[in-house]
Amino acid sequence: MSKTETAKRYILCIAGLFFAALGVAFSKHGELGVSPISSVSNVLYCRFDDISLGMWLVIWNCVMIVGQVIILRRDFKLIELLQLPLSFLFGWFTDLGMIFVSLIPVDTYFARLLMIIIGTLVLSFGISLSVIANVIMNSGEAFVRAVSDKMHKEFGYVKIGFDIFCVLLAVTLSLIFFDLTVVGVREGTVIAAVFTGIIVKFFGSILKNPLDRFLTGNRCK
């Protein structure tokens, strides 16, 4: 891979992070729940809002990076440590996105639901860009891959299990912090869980060929 192509792939990866973070910000603004992988950070932010949602996402991503090191041990590759700066970038993008979307009024349930739909679409678009870039996986996906490799289980099944675990952990934390009340996990979490993968595949199907041509410089592909 040439240096030019490598640079293009990392730029695309960062663009994907930006849109994924913006998607989280839209969903959070709707206050009907966020995606499963962000649900733990969302509950912690609801309880300890002196720390921004973006920073809670950074902390959660760091937990998943440490989890990869523990699971993979000697098989953990040093290049995967690039997940760390990308996690901070994702957190910063999320906080920036929340400032932007805070200007949008959400006075009705329909408006809040619309924020969830837009958030899921934008999140899925960002994920599809990161997948096509194919450089560094985000910490959540990388953690799932580590578990999948060690358990010799299909990635998709492990991903479903991990999403369920995140939601259960978020609900448990909410019950502890909010007097047996579920906060931060709602219908938006279900919408994101059901539709994100489908929308990512849709965006991937229409973006992969043109973006591959852009990345490789092969106009005939």
Short mmCIF file of the C-alpha atoms (twelve columns), coordinates in Angstrom:
data_MODEL
# 
_entry.id   MODEL 
# 
loop_
_atom_site.group_PDB 
_atom_site.id 
_atom_site.type_symbol 
_atom_site.label_atom_id 
_atom_site.label_alt_id 
_atom_site.label_comp_id 
_atom_site.label_asym_id 
_atom_site.label_seq_id 
_atom_site.Cartn_x 
_atom_site.Cartn_y 
_atom_site.Cartn_z 
_atom_site.pdbx_PDB_model_num 
ATOM 1   C CA . MET A 1   0.000   0.000   0.000   1 
ATOM 2   C CA . SER A 2   1.435   3.380   -1.028  1 
ATOM 3   C CA . LYS A 3   1.851   6.265   1.405   1 
ATOM 4   C CA . THR A 4   -0.782  8.213   -0.509  1 
ATOM 5   C CA . GLU A 5   -3.323  5.424   -0.203  1 
ATOM 6   C CA . THR A 6   -2.506  4.976   3.487   1 
ATOM 7   C CA . ALA A 7   -3.035  8.696   4.097   1 
ATOM 8   C CA . LYS A 8   -6.335  8.614   2.231   1 
ATOM 9   C CA . ARG A 9   -7.515  5.638   4.278   1 
ATOM 10  C CA . TYR A 10  -6.742  7.340   7.585   1 
ATOM 11  C CA . ILE A 11  -8.468  10.526  6.414   1 
ATOM 12  C CA . LEU A 12  -11.527 8.462   5.491   1 
ATOM 13  C CA . CYS A 13  -11.342 6.704   8.860   1 
ATOM 14  C CA . ILE A 14  -11.306 10.055  10.692  1 
ATOM 15  C CA . ALA A 15  -14.229 11.263  8.555   1 
ATOM 16  C CA . GLY A 16  -16.070 8.098   9.562   1 
ATOM 17  C CA . LEU A 17  -15.335 8.835   13.228  1 
ATOM 18  C CA . PHE A 18  -16.727 12.341  12.826  1 
ATOM 19  C CA . PHE A 19  -20.020 11.186  11.328  1 
ATOM 20  C CA . ALA A 20  -20.357 8.315   13.817  1 
ATOM 21  C CA . ALA A 21  -19.830 10.762  16.699  1 
ATOM 22  C CA . LEU A 22  -22.310 13.204  15.166  1 
ATOM 23  C CA . GLY A 23  -24.802 10.353  14.974  1 
ATOM 24  C CA . VAL A 24  -24.345 9.685   18.692  1 
ATOM 25  C CA . ALA A 25  -24.877 13.401  19.384  1 
ATOM 26  C CA . PHE A 26  -28.138 13.453  17.403  1 
ATOM 27  C CA . SER A 27  -29.407 10.360  19.239  1 
ATOM 28  C CA . LYS A 28  -28.416 11.777  22.615  1 
ATOM 29  C CA . HIS A 29  -30.228 15.025  21.842  1 
ATOM 30  C CA . GLY A 30  -33.408 13.018  21.267  1 
ATOM 31  C CA . GLU A 31  -33.108 11.597  24.811  1 
ATOM 32  C CA . LEU A 32  -34.729 8.324   23.781  1 
ATOM 33  C CA . GLY A 33  -31.611 6.239   24.230  1 
ATOM 34  C CA . VAL A 34  -28.427 5.791   22.206  1 
ATOM 35  C CA . SER A 35  -26.822 2.828   20.437  1 
ATOM 36  C CA . PRO A 36  -26.087 -0.250  22.608  1 
ATOM 37  C CA . ILE A 37  -22.312 0.258   22.609  1 
ATOM 38  C CA . SER A 38  -22.738 3.874   23.795  1 
ATOM 39  C CA . SER A 39  -25.475 3.086   26.323  1 
ATOM 40  C CA . VAL A 40  -23.120 2.491   29.270  1 
ATOM 41  C CA . SER A 41  -21.402 5.847   28.708  1 
ATOM 42  C CA . ASN A 42  -24.808 7.511   28.343  1 
ATOM 43  C CA . VAL A 43  -26.044 6.224   31.709  1 
ATOM 44  C CA . LEU A 44  -22.807 7.273   33.395  1 
ATOM 45  C CA . TYR A 45  -23.144 10.731  31.839  1 
ATOM 46  C CA . CYS A 46  -26.745 11.000  33.052  1 
ATOM 47  C CA . ARG A 47  -25.524 10.298  36.588  1 
ATOM 48  C CA . PHE A 48  -22.176 12.125  36.538  1 
ATOM 49  C CA . ASP A 49  -22.686 14.978  34.089  1 
ATOM 50  C CA . ASP A 50  -19.695 16.940  35.369  1 
ATOM 51  C CA . ILE A 51  -17.804 14.726  32.911  1 
ATOM 52  C CA . SER A 52  -18.904 15.151  29.280  1 
ATOM 53  C CA . LEU A 53  -20.510 12.355  27.285  1 
ATOM 54  C CA . GLY A 54  -17.520 12.433  24.939  1 
ATOM 55  C CA . MET A 55  -15.128 11.827  27.825  1 
ATOM 56  C CA . TRP A 56  -17.271 8.973   29.165  1 
ATOM 57  C CA . LEU A 57  -17.087 7.448   25.674  1 
ATOM 58  C CA . VAL A 58  -13.292 7.801   25.783  1 
ATOM 59  C CA . ILE A 59  -13.191 6.064   29.178  1 
ATOM 60  C CA . TRP A 60  -15.433 3.235   27.937  1 
ATOM 61  C CA . ASN A 61  -13.276 2.827   24.827  1 
ATOM 62  C CA . CYS A 62  -10.162 2.670   26.999  1 
ATOM 63  C CA . VAL A 63  -11.806 -0.100  29.046  1 
ATOM 64  C CA . MET A 64  -12.355 -2.042  25.831  1 
ATOM 65  C CA . ILE A 65  -8.746  -1.495  24.739  1 
ATOM 66  C CA . VAL A 66  -7.518  -2.840  28.085  1 
ATOM 67  C CA . GLY A 67  -9.926  -5.750  27.602  1 
ATOM 68  C CA . GLN A 68  -8.298  -6.542  24.253  1 
ATOM 69  C CA . VAL A 69  -4.840  -6.552  25.857  1 
ATOM 70  C CA . ILE A 70  -6.041  -8.941  28.581  1 
ATOM 71  C CA . ILE A 71  -7.769  -11.267 26.115  1 
ATOM 72  C CA . LEU A 72  -5.120  -11.306 23.372  1 
ATOM 73  C CA . ARG A 73  -1.984  -10.897 25.522  1 
ATOM 74  C CA . ARG A 74  0.999   -11.527 23.224  1 
ATOM 75  C CA . ASP A 75  -1.289  -11.547 20.186  1 
ATOM 76  C CA . PHE A 76  -2.191  -7.902  20.776  1 
ATOM 77  C CA . LYS A 77  -0.474  -5.855  18.062  1 
ATOM 78  C CA . LEU A 78  1.079   -2.520  18.973  1 
ATOM 79  C CA . ILE A 79  -0.554  -0.824  15.983  1 
ATOM 80  C CA . GLU A 80  -3.895  -1.431  17.719  1 
ATOM 81  C CA . LEU A 81  -2.853  1.207   20.254  1 
ATOM 82  C CA . LEU A 82  -3.868  3.707   17.569  1 
ATOM 83  C CA . GLN A 83  -7.363  3.008   18.885  1 
ATOM 84  C CA . LEU A 84  -6.429  5.249   21.827  1 
ATOM 85  C CA . PRO A 85  -5.947  8.570   19.968  1 
ATOM 86  C CA . LEU A 86  -8.884  7.712   17.721  1 
ATOM 87  C CA . SER A 87  -11.013 7.182   20.838  1 
ATOM 88  C CA . PHE A 88  -10.088 10.646  22.122  1 
ATOM 89  C CA . LEU A 89  -10.888 12.073  18.705  1 
ATOM 90  C CA . PHE A 90  -14.264 10.315  18.728  1 
ATOM 91  C CA . GLY A 91  -15.014 11.717  22.184  1 
ATOM 92  C CA . TRP A 92  -14.079 15.232  21.092  1 
ATOM 93  C CA . PHE A 93  -16.201 14.926  17.943  1 
ATOM 94  C CA . THR A 94  -19.140 13.761  20.083  1 
ATOM 95  C CA . ASP A 95  -18.931 16.760  22.414  1 
ATOM 96  C CA . LEU A 96  -18.579 19.080  19.411  1 
ATOM 97  C CA . GLY A 97  -21.594 17.440  17.792  1 
ATOM 98  C CA . MET A 98  -23.659 17.876  20.955  1 
ATOM 99  C CA . ILE A 99  -22.956 21.613  20.896  1 
ATOM 100 C CA . PHE A 100 -24.129 21.728  17.287  1 
ATOM 101 C CA . VAL A 101 -27.327 19.695  17.718  1 
ATOM 102 C CA . SER A 102 -28.268 21.506  20.950  1 
ATOM 103 C CA . LEU A 103 -29.519 24.331  18.711  1 
ATOM 104 C CA . ILE A 104 -32.215 22.029  17.277  1 
ATOM 105 C CA . PRO A 105 -35.530 22.227  19.195  1 
ATOM 106 C CA . VAL A 106 -36.956 18.905  20.400  1 
ATOM 107 C CA . ASP A 107 -40.211 19.967  22.037  1 
ATOM 108 C CA . THR A 108 -42.309 17.007  20.917  1 
ATOM 109 C CA . TYR A 109 -41.962 13.231  20.955  1 
ATOM 110 C CA . PHE A 110 -41.971 13.247  17.141  1 
ATOM 111 C CA . ALA A 111 -38.990 15.631  17.120  1 
ATOM 112 C CA . ARG A 112 -37.144 13.402  19.586  1 
ATOM 113 C CA . LEU A 113 -37.908 10.331  17.488  1 
ATOM 114 C CA . LEU A 114 -36.684 12.187  14.404  1 
ATOM 115 C CA . MET A 115 -33.382 12.855  16.207  1 
ATOM 116 C CA . ILE A 116 -33.050 9.105   16.822  1 
ATOM 117 C CA . ILE A 117 -33.719 8.293   13.174  1 
ATOM 118 C CA . ILE A 118 -31.260 10.925  11.938  1 
ATOM 119 C CA . GLY A 119 -28.722 9.811   14.532  1 
ATOM 120 C CA . THR A 120 -28.980 6.186   13.450  1 
ATOM 121 C CA . LEU A 121 -28.584 7.128   9.779   1 
ATOM 122 C CA . VAL A 122 -25.572 9.384   10.418  1 
ATOM 123 C CA . LEU A 123 -23.973 6.844   12.782  1 
ATOM 124 C CA . SER A 124 -24.398 4.096   10.185  1 
ATOM 125 C CA . PHE A 125 -22.902 6.307   7.472   1 
ATOM 126 C CA . GLY A 126 -19.874 6.979   9.662   1 
ATOM 127 C CA . ILE A 127 -19.407 3.294   10.456  1 
ATOM 128 C CA . SER A 128 -19.587 2.405   6.755   1 
ATOM 129 C CA . LEU A 129 -16.817 4.925   5.971   1 
ATOM 130 C CA . SER A 130 -14.618 3.439   8.713   1 
ATOM 131 C CA . VAL A 131 -15.235 -0.087  7.425   1 
ATOM 132 C CA . ILE A 132 -14.296 0.907   3.863   1 
ATOM 133 C CA . ALA A 133 -11.189 2.733   5.132   1 
ATOM 134 C CA . ASN A 134 -10.059 -0.602  6.614   1 
ATOM 135 C CA . VAL A 135 -7.238  0.672   8.799   1 
ATOM 136 C CA . ILE A 136 -7.978  0.694   12.533  1 
ATOM 137 C CA . MET A 137 -11.195 -0.724  13.959  1 
ATOM 138 C CA . ASN A 138 -13.010 1.216   16.639  1 
ATOM 139 C CA . SER A 139 -12.445 -0.128  20.141  1 
ATOM 140 C CA . GLY A 140 -15.853 -1.784  20.411  1 
ATOM 141 C CA . GLU A 141 -15.538 -3.722  17.174  1 
ATOM 142 C CA . ALA A 142 -11.905 -4.586  17.955  1 
ATOM 143 C CA . PHE A 143 -12.936 -5.934  21.376  1 
ATOM 144 C CA . VAL A 144 -15.612 -8.092  19.741  1 
ATOM 145 C CA . ARG A 145 -13.044 -9.350  17.230  1 
ATOM 146 C CA . ALA A 146 -10.654 -10.252 20.065  1 
ATOM 147 C CA . VAL A 147 -13.350 -12.239 21.871  1 
ATOM 148 C CA . SER A 148 -14.452 -13.858 18.620  1 
ATOM 149 C CA . ASP A 149 -10.889 -14.920 17.752  1 
ATOM 150 C CA . LYS A 150 -10.206 -16.365 21.192  1 
ATOM 151 C CA . MET A 151 -13.530 -18.192 21.432  1 
ATOM 152 C CA . HIS A 152 -13.443 -19.259 17.770  1 
ATOM 153 C CA . LYS A 153 -16.968 -17.943 17.322  1 
ATOM 154 C CA . GLU A 154 -18.452 -16.028 14.400  1 
ATOM 155 C CA . PHE A 155 -17.954 -12.268 14.714  1 
ATOM 156 C CA . GLY A 156 -21.628 -11.474 14.074  1 
ATOM 157 C CA . TYR A 157 -22.881 -13.669 16.900  1 
ATOM 158 C CA . VAL A 158 -20.324 -12.287 19.343  1 
ATOM 159 C CA . LYS A 159 -21.321 -8.729  18.300  1 
ATOM 160 C CA . ILE A 160 -24.962 -9.435  19.104  1 
ATOM 161 C CA . GLY A 161 -23.963 -10.878 22.473  1 
ATOM 162 C CA . PHE A 162 -21.751 -7.876  23.225  1 
ATOM 163 C CA . ASP A 163 -24.524 -5.402  22.349  1 
ATOM 164 C CA . ILE A 164 -26.904 -7.251  24.666  1 
ATOM 165 C CA . PHE A 165 -24.256 -7.201  27.409  1 
ATOM 166 C CA . CYS A 166 -23.797 -3.429  26.999  1 
ATOM 167 C CA . VAL A 167 -27.531 -2.798  27.268  1 
ATOM 168 C CA . LEU A 168 -27.876 -5.070  30.323  1 
ATOM 169 C CA . LEU A 169 -24.912 -3.353  31.984  1 
ATOM 170 C CA . ALA A 170 -26.385 0.073   31.197  1 
ATOM 171 C CA . VAL A 171 -29.776 -0.945  32.640  1 
ATOM 172 C CA . THR A 172 -28.091 -2.369  35.750  1 
ATOM 173 C CA . LEU A 173 -26.110 0.821   36.316  1 
ATOM 174 C CA . SER A 174 -29.262 2.871   35.795  1 
ATOM 175 C CA . LEU A 175 -31.187 0.834   38.370  1 
ATOM 176 C CA . ILE A 176 -28.333 1.343   40.841  1 
ATOM 177 C CA . PHE A 177 -27.835 5.062   40.233  1 
ATOM 178 C CA . PHE A 178 -31.468 6.128   39.770  1 
ATOM 179 C CA . ASP A 179 -33.404 4.275   42.473  1 
ATOM 180 C CA . LEU A 180 -34.522 1.299   40.373  1 
ATOM 181 C CA . THR A 181 -35.459 3.525   37.409  1 
ATOM 182 C CA . VAL A 182 -34.275 2.869   33.856  1 
ATOM 183 C CA . VAL A 183 -32.616 6.023   32.504  1 
ATOM 184 C CA . GLY A 184 -30.673 6.429   29.247  1 
ATOM 185 C CA . VAL A 185 -31.861 3.166   27.674  1 
ATOM 186 C CA . ARG A 186 -35.091 3.486   25.721  1 
ATOM 187 C CA . GLU A 187 -36.703 2.810   22.352  1 
ATOM 188 C CA . GLY A 188 -33.894 4.647   20.582  1 
ATOM 189 C CA . THR A 189 -31.484 1.981   21.803  1 
ATOM 190 C CA . VAL A 190 -33.681 -0.711  20.260  1 
ATOM 191 C CA . ILE A 191 -33.977 1.218   16.984  1 
ATOM 192 C CA . ALA A 192 -30.198 1.603   16.769  1 
ATOM 193 C CA . ALA A 193 -29.623 -2.068  17.634  1 
ATOM 194 C CA . VAL A 194 -32.060 -3.316  14.983  1 
ATOM 195 C CA . PHE A 195 -31.340 -0.966  12.096  1 
ATOM 196 C CA . THR A 196 -27.696 0.144   12.322  1 
ATOM 197 C CA . GLY A 197 -26.254 -3.032  10.794  1 
ATOM 198 C CA . ILE A 198 -28.798 -3.001  7.967   1 
ATOM 199 C CA . ILE A 199 -28.133 0.642   7.124   1 
ATOM 200 C CA . VAL A 200 -24.349 0.141   7.296   1 
ATOM 201 C CA . LYS A 201 -24.663 -2.628  4.695   1 
ATOM 202 C CA . PHE A 202 -26.800 -0.361  2.497   1 
ATOM 203 C CA . PHE A 203 -24.306 2.511   2.617   1 
ATOM 204 C CA . GLY A 204 -21.448 0.067   2.062   1 
ATOM 205 C CA . SER A 205 -23.096 -1.337  -1.064  1 
ATOM 206 C CA . ILE A 206 -23.331 2.083   -2.734  1 
ATOM 207 C CA . LEU A 207 -20.116 3.656   -1.410  1 
ATOM 208 C CA . LYS A 208 -17.549 0.859   -1.506  1 
ATOM 209 C CA . ASN A 209 -16.707 0.857   -5.234  1 
ATOM 210 C CA . PRO A 210 -16.392 4.648   -5.711  1 
ATOM 211 C CA . LEU A 211 -14.447 5.066   -2.470  1 
ATOM 212 C CA . ASP A 212 -12.177 2.131   -3.317  1 
ATOM 213 C CA . ARG A 213 -11.394 3.845   -6.614  1 
ATOM 214 C CA . PHE A 214 -10.624 7.036   -4.705  1 
ATOM 215 C CA . LEU A 215 -8.398  5.232   -2.201  1 
ATOM 216 C CA . THR A 216 -6.430  3.148   -4.691  1 
ATOM 217 C CA . GLY A 217 -6.402  5.637   -7.546  1 
ATOM 218 C CA . ASN A 218 -7.650  2.884   -9.850  1 
ATOM 219 C CA . ARG A 219 -10.273 4.554   -12.021 1 
ATOM 220 C CA . CYS A 220 -11.047 1.339   -13.899 1 
ATOM 221 C CA . LYS A 221 -12.102 -0.653  -10.833 1 
# 
